[in-house]
């Protein structure tokens, strides 16, 4: 609303200046239009995508690995570290692969309530924004096991953009990141056998 009001005000000022003095004050209008695009249009596009059903039943990804825009469509300071997978508060968060829990706590930062699971070396998966955590450090977990519930802890999303943040780290360096998407083979299926010779992930929420 504020950006829309600023855009209208800039247009009125632009027309008044042109009528009175023949001066085209273009800069304020350009700045406001750009701000309008970033603050209103892009989030609106993301909102539309968030509520569109996916074709293959897979959870919708609101922000991808390496994106410059977050789940709500706003620009990020740096590239996105993982996937923001849309869900609903209270829904179960599932382990994306077998492993051992090495972190289960409140980070008191953008991630909020976090769970980290170590898999076969050198990979580990990181899950953020829980409302509650159902595992403890040292627990062994199986693929598809409930490890917590979707929430809005950490960087609180706008309504309609609630999600699980999933990232894959390699080795001990938290900034050595891998795109999780190529390793995701679909929704968890308890009747399916999954390969054990490489990192194979399933979506961390039910489809």
N, C-alpha and C positions, 0 to 999 in steps of 0.2 A: 504493500500500500504506500509506504513512504517513497519507494523508488518510482512508483507510478505517479504520485503527486509531484515529485521532483521533475519527472519528464514533462508533465503538463505545464508546470511552472516555467521550465526552460523554453518550451514552445511559445508560451505567451510572451515571455521576455524577448525571444527571437523576433516575433512578429511586431512587437511594440518598437523595438530598436530599428527595425527595417522601415517601419512606417514613419517614424519620427525623424530619423537621421540617415536612413539609407545604409545603416551599418549592419553587417551580417555577423552577429556573434555566434559563430558556428561551434567553437570549442566546447562551451557548456552543454550544448545539445548532444554533441558526439559523446562526451563523457557520460552523460545521463543515459543515452541509448545503449552504450556498451554495458553500463551497470545494470540496466533493465534486462538485457539479454542474459547476463550472468546470474542475477539474483532472482529473476522471475521466469524467464523463458526456459532456461536449462533445467531448473528444478521441476517445472511443469511437465517437460518432456519425460524426465525421469519418473515422475509420479504416474504418468500415463503408462509407461513401460512396467512399472512396479505392479500395476493392477491388471495388466494383460496376462491371461493364462499362457503358460508355456506349451509348446506343441507336443513335447515328448514326456510330459509329466514331471520333468526335472525341475528342481527349485530355480527360481529366477535369480540371476546374478546381477546385482545392482551396480557393483563396481568391480572391474577386473584387475588383474595383476598389471602393474605398471601404468594404470590410468592416471591422468592428471585431475580427474574429477571424482569426488566421493559419491557415496550412495544416494545423497539427495541432489546431486548434480552441481554442487558448489566446487570451485577450484580448490585444489590441495596445495600445500606448501611444497611437497615433494611427491614423487610417484607413489601410487598405492602399493602397499607391501604384499597384498594377497587378494582374496576374493571376499566380497560382501554378499552373502547368500541370504536372500529374503526369507523371512519366516514370521512367526507370530509370537509375541511374548507368552512365555509359559510352555511353549512346545519343547519337546525333548531335543537336546543336542546329543548327537551320536558320535562315537569315536570313528574316525575315517579309516582306521586300520588297527591291527593288533599292535600293542606296545605296552610301555610302562609309564605311569604318570610321574613326571619330574617337577611339575609346578602346578599348584592349585591354590590360588589366593586372590586377594584384591590388590591390583597394582597401584591403585590410587592415581591412575593417569588415564590416558585416552582409551586404553584397552579395557579398563574396569576389571570385572571378575574374569580371571584367565585360567585356562588349563593348557598345559603343555604335555605332549605325549612323545616319548622317544620310541622310534621304530628301529628297524635294522639299520645299522650305521650306513651312511652318516646322517640320516634324515630324522626330523621331528616335526610334528604338526602343532600349531598354536591356534587356540580358539579364544575369541574375546566376546565381551558384552553379555555375559551370563546374568541371570537373575538369581540363580543359586547353583552351587557346585555339588555334585553327587559323588565325587571321588576324592581320594587323598593321595598325597605324595607316597610313592612306593607301590601303589596298586597296579596290578596287571589288568589290562582291559582288552576286550575282544572287539573286533570290528562290529559296528552296529550297537554296541552297548551304550546305555544312557550314561552320560558323564555330567549332565547338568541340564539347565533349562534356559531357553532364549530370554534375554532381558534387554535392558537399556542402560546397563552400567557403563561407566567410562564416558566417551563422547556420545551424549544422548542424541539419538536420531529423531527426526520429525515423525509424527504419527504416519503410519503407512510405509515407513522405510526401515522398520525394525529388521535386524539381520544378525547372522553369525559371521564374524570375521574369521576367515581361515587362511593361515599362511603356512608355508613350508620353509623351514630353515635347514641349511646343510652344514654339518660340522658344528663347532662351538661358537662360531661367529654369528651373532644374531642378525647381522646385516648381509650374510651370504644367503640370499633368498632365491627360491625356485618357484616358477609359476605352477600352482597346484593343478590347474585345469587339465593339462595333458595327461596327468596321472589319474584323473577321476574317470572311472569306468561306468558310472551310473549310480542309481539308487541302491541302497543296501538290500540284498536278497539273501536270506538265511539258507536258501536251498542251493545257492551258487557256490562253486569252488573258485577261490581267488588265487592268482599266482603269488608265489612266495619268494621268487628270485629277483624281484624288483619292487619299487615303491608303487603300490596299487591302492588308490583311495576310492572311497565311496562318499556320497554327499553326507554332510554332518547333520542333516535333518531328514525326516521322512518325506517321501514324495507323495 
